[in-house]
Amino acid sequence: MTDKRILFLTQESVIHPVTGEILNAGDLVYFMAGASFFYKQNVTYLSQHEVQVLLYKDADFVKNNFDIVITMHSDLFRESYLDWLTDVTSLYARFRIPIYVLGICVNTLELDYQFNPSSELKNAILRFVDLIKNGGGDLTLRGDFTKECLLSLGCDSFFVSGCPSLFLRGDHDLSKQALSKDDFRPCFNANAAQNIPFRFYKEYPDSVYFDQDNYVDFLYHPESLHEQRLSRLRPVVKYLLATGRLVGEKNYVLWVRKLRNGKFNFFYGRKLHGNLIGLQMNIPCYVVPLDVRMREVCDFYSIPNSYSHPFDEAKGDLFDLYSSLDFSQFNLSYHRAFLAFKKYLDSHDIPNNFGDSRDFIEYINSLSYYDYQNEPAVVKAYSLVRERLCHDGYDKI
C-alpha cells in the first residue's frame, strides 16, 4: 500500500475540542470514527472552513499537498440540502485530486422507500457523482435504497458500506445483558424531548434525555434561561431540567464519558447517531426512524427498529421491549459489513489502520475539554434554574 498523503476533510474539527456553536454533535459520531481509520497514516485533518481559507490563499493547496481526499457525508442527497450539495460540489471541484466520499445517502420523509427527486436535485446529484468519478475517486453508500436510487438516475453501481461510524466498535459481537427491571437504565434521544413518551421518564427515574442539538446551548449557558425564555420551554423539558435529567454535549469525548458514567444499558429514540453511539459502546439500542436515512441504516445492519420490531409506545412496556430484542442478526450483518469495508479500502489502495482505532481514541482523550457540568458559574446558574422550576412544581408533574 503506497504512502499516500491523505487529506481527511470534516465539517467540524476532529483534532481540536469544540468550543463554539455546533449545529448537531451527532456529526462528530461519524467524523471521529472515520478519522480514526486513518490516524496512523500520512494524514492531515482539516475542516471544510480551514480548507476554504487555505484555497483562498493558494488555489493549488489541495493538489500540491495531498494525493487523495477522504470525507464523509450523511444525507447530502435531499431536497432541503440542494444549496449545500451545490456548494460542496463547487468546493470539491477545486481540489483536482481523487476524492472518496464515505457513507453518503439520499433522504426523504417517505419512510416507505419512495424517492421522487425534483429535476434540480437530480441534476445536482448527477453533477456531484460525475465530479467524484471523473476525478478518480469513489462513493460508498449507506444502504441499498440509496444504491437503487442512484441506479435509477443512471449512475454506476456503488459499494454499499452502511454508515462507517459503527465500525469504530471493531469486529466484535454485541452482547445484551440479562437485566432486572431495577437495573434497567435507558438513555433517550429524539428530535425533541417531548417526542419520547412522558411516562417513560416517570417509569424510569434513572433515565436521562441526552441532547445533541436542541438544548445544548442553554445547558452550556443556563444563565440565558431568563424568565421569558424559560416560559417558552415545554413542560417535559422543564421537568427534565428540574430533576437534573436533561444532559447534552458538543464534544464526542465528553459525550462518551457521560454515557459511561451514567451506566446506561439501553438507548431508545429518534436520533440516528444518538443511538449508534450506544452501539459503538456495545450497548443495545432501538430506533424509531424519522426518515428514510435512518430506516436504511437500520435495515442494512439489522438494527432493531419500529419497522422490524413494532412497539406500541402508548401501551408497551419498555423493559419488555428490551428483553425481547435479539441482536444475533445484527452481529451477522455487522461482521459481514465490517469485513467488506476493510476489503473496499484495501482494494482501492487507501492506506488505513481500519480495525485499530486505539491510538486515535487515546489522542482525543488526552485533549483538554470544557465540561460545563464542572464549571462553578454554570453549576450555580443551573441550580437557580432548578430551584425556580421546583418552586413551580415541575419536578412533581
N, C-alpha and C positions, 0 to 999 in steps of 0.2 A: 504494500500500500504506500503510495507516494506521500511525501511530507508536504501536502498542500497547505497553503496559507488560507485559513478559514475566517471569514467574517460572519459571526453569528449575530444576526440582526433582531432586535427586540423592540417592543413598544415602550416598556419601562426597563430601566437598568436592572440587570441581574447580578451585578457585582458591587453595587452600592445600595445601602438601605434607602427605602423610600422615605422622603422627608416632606414632600409637598403633597398636592392633591393627586388622587388616583381615581379613575372612573370605576374600575372594577378590579379588586385584588385577585379575583379568580383568574385573570390573565396570567398572573405570576405562577399559578399552579402548573401551567403547561410550559411557560418560558423557562422556569427554573429546571424542570425536568429535562427539556430539550438541551439547555445549556450544559447540563451535567454529562450528556452523552459525548461531548467533545472537549471536555475540560483538560484532558491530558494531551491534547493535540496542539498543533500550531494555530491557536485560535485567538481572535480578538473579539471581545464582546462590546457592541456599540448599540445604543438606542437609535431609533429612526431619526429623532431630532438631532442627535450628535452627528449622524452621517450627513444629514441635510446641511448642517453648518460646515462640515469639512468639504462637502462637494461645492459649496458656495465659494470656499477659498481656493479649491483645486478641483476642477471638473473631472480630472482623471484620478482622483484619490482612490476610489474603489478599484479601478482597473489596474493601477500601478502597485497596489499594496496587497492584493488578495488574488487567489486563484478561483475560489468559489464563495458564494454567499449561501448561508443556510438560515432560513427563517421559519416561523410557524404562524399559521393563521387558523382562526376558527371559522365562523360563518361569514366569510368575506363576500360570498355569492348570495346576496339577499337584496331585495328591493330597497330597503331603508339604508343600505350601505353603498348605494350606487356611486355617490360622490367620493366616498372613501376608496372604493375599488378603482375609480378613475385616477385619483391622486396617487395611490400605491403603484399603479401601472406606470404612470409618468415618472415616478421616482425610480422604479426598478429599471426603466429604460435607460437611465443614466449610468447604470453600473457597468454594462458591457462585458460581463463575465457570467458564467453559468450560475443560476440561482435555483436552489432546491427549497421548495415550499412544502413543509410537512404538516399533514393533518388538516387540510382545508376542506370546507364543505359548503353545500348550499343550505339555505334555511328558509322555511316558511312557517306560518302558524297553522298550516294544514297538516294535522298530525296523521292523516291517512295516506301520507306519502304522495301528495299531489304537488306538482311543480309546473306552474304556468307563468314563466317569466315574461316581463314586458320586452319589447324589442330592444329598448335601451339597455336593460340588464343583460339580455342575451348577447348583444354586440360587445358589451363591456367584458363579459366573461370570455368571449372568444378572443378579444384583443389581449387579455391577460394571459390566457393559456398559450396563445401563439408566441407571445413575448418570451415566456419561460421556455417553451420547447425549442423555438428557433435560436435561442441563446445558449443551447446546450445543457439546460437544466431540466428539472422534472418536478412533478407534483405527486404527493401521496394524499389519499383521501380518507375521510373519517368513516365512511361506510359505503355499503353497496348502493344505497339510494343516490348518493352523490355521483357515483360511477355511472349509473343508468341515466341520470340527468345530463351529464356531460356527453355521454354517447348520443343521446337524443339531439344534442346541439351540433353533432358532427365532430366531436373531439375524439382523441385517441382513448384507448382503454388504459386507465392508470391503476397503479398499485393501491390497494385499499389497506391502509395501515391501522385504522382506528385512530383514536386520539392518543398520540405518543406520550402524553403526560402520565398515563398509567404505568408505563414501563419503568418509571423511577423505582418501583417496588421490587424490581428484579424478577427473576424467574422462580417465583415461589407460589405455592398454593395458598389460598385464603382459607383460614380455619375459623369457623364460627364457634364462639364459646358457648358452653352449656351454662346458662344463667338462671338464677331465680328471679322472680319479678322484683324482689327487693334490691337486687344488684343491677337491675336494668337502668342504664343511664343514656338516654337518647340525646343526640345533638341535632337541632333543627336548622333548616336553611330554606329560604324561599325568596321570591322577588319582593316580598313584604311580610312582616311578622304576622299580620292578620290572615295570611294565606296558609297558615298552619292552624288546624282546629284548636280553638282555645282550650277545649277540655284536655288536650294532650299536655299543655303546660301545667294544668291543675293536677292531672293524674300522676305526673312525673316531676315532682318539685325539685329534683336534682338536675333536670334538663336545662339547657340553655338554647337561646336562639343566637346563632353565630352569623354575623352580618359581614358582607364583603363589599357593599356599595351604598346602601341607602342611609345608614345611620352612623357610619364611621366618622363623619365629620364632627358630630356633636359628642360622640364617645371620646374623641381626642380633645374636644373643646366644649365640655359641659357648661362652661360659663356663657356659651352662646344660647343656651336654653332659657332665654328670658321669658317672661310670663306669656307674651303673645305667641311666641313660637311653641312653648310648652302646651299651650291650649289647643294648638292645631294637631298635636300628635294623637294617633288612635288610642283608645283606652287600653288595648292589648300592649302597645308599646310602653305606655305609662306603667302598666302592671309589671312588665319585664324590667323596666328601669327601677321601679320601686323595690322589687325583690332581688335586684342585682343579677339578673339573668339575661341581660342583653349585652352581648360581647361582640367585638369586631376587630379586624386588623387590616392594616395596609401591607405589612411585611410578611412574606411567606414564612420565614423562620419563626417569628413570634406566633403566627397562626398555628403552626405545628406544635410549638411548645405549649400553647394554651390548651390545645386539644388533648395533648398528652397529660398535662397536669390535671385536666378535668376528668380524666379516666373514663371517657365516653366509650361505649361499646356498640353503638349503633348510630348511623347517620340516616336522616329521613328528610326529604324535602324536594324543592323545585329548582334548585340550582345545580347545574351540571358539575362544575368543579368544586362546589361546596360539598358534593358527595364523593367525587373522585379523589379528593384529598384524603378522605377516610379510607378509600381502597388503597391509596399509596401507603397508608399506615397499617394496612392489613386489618381494617375494621369494616364489617359488613355495612351495606347501605341499601336503601330502597328509594328509587327515583320516581317522582311524578313529573313526566315530561311536559314542558310548556310549549315546545316547538319541535319541529322535525329533527333539528340538530341533536337534541337530547335523546329523542327516541332512537335515532340512527346509531348513536354510540352505544346505547344500552343494548340494542339488538345485536350489534357487532360483537360485543364482549359477553353477551348473555348476562347482563346486569339486571337483577330483579327490578321490575318497574310496574307501573299501574296498568300497562297493556299485557305484559307477560304473566303477571300475577295480580289480578284485580283485588282491590281492597276498598271497602266501604268506609271512607273517612268519617261519615256521620255516625256510624254504629260500631265499626270494627274496633277490636282491641289491639293496640299497637304491640304489646308484648306477644300476643298470639301471632301477629304477623311476623315478628322477628323469629319466633320459634318455628314457624312453618317454612322459612326460606331455606333453599338448598343451593349452595354455591358450587356444586360439583361441575355443572355445565360451564359456569364462569371460569373455573380453573382450566377446563379443557380448551375453551375458546381463547382465554388469555395466553396460555402456554403456546398455542399454535401461532397466535399473532406476535408474540414476543420473538419467537424463532424466525418468523417470516420478516420481521422488521430488521433484525440483525443481518439476515441474508440480503435484504434490499440495500442496506448501507454498504455492505462489502461488495456486492455486485456492481454498485455504481462508483466504486473506488473512492468512497467518502471516508476519510480517516475517522476513527471513532474509538471510544472506550465504553461502548454500549454494554450495559450489564454490570458496570463497575463505576458507580457514582459517588463512592465514599469520599474521595479527595475533594470533590466539589462541595458535598454536604459539609465536610469538615471546614472548608474555607468559609462558606456563607455563615456557618455557626460561629465562626471566630470574629465576625464583624460586630461592631457596637450598634445596638438598636435603641431607639427611643421607645420606651414602653409607657404609654400614658397611664396604665394602671399602677405604676410605681412612682408617678410624678406627684409630689405632695400638693402642688397647686391644683392639679386635676382631681386628685382624691378629695380634696376639700370642697371643690366646686360640685363634684358629683354627690358628695354626702349632703350638701344643701338641697340639691335637686331631689334626692331620695326622701329627705326629711319633708319637703313640701308635698311630694306625691303621697307619702304615707299619711301625712296630716289630712290629706283629701280622701284617704281611704282606698287608694288604688292598689295597695298591697293586699287588700282583702276582697277584691271584686271576683 
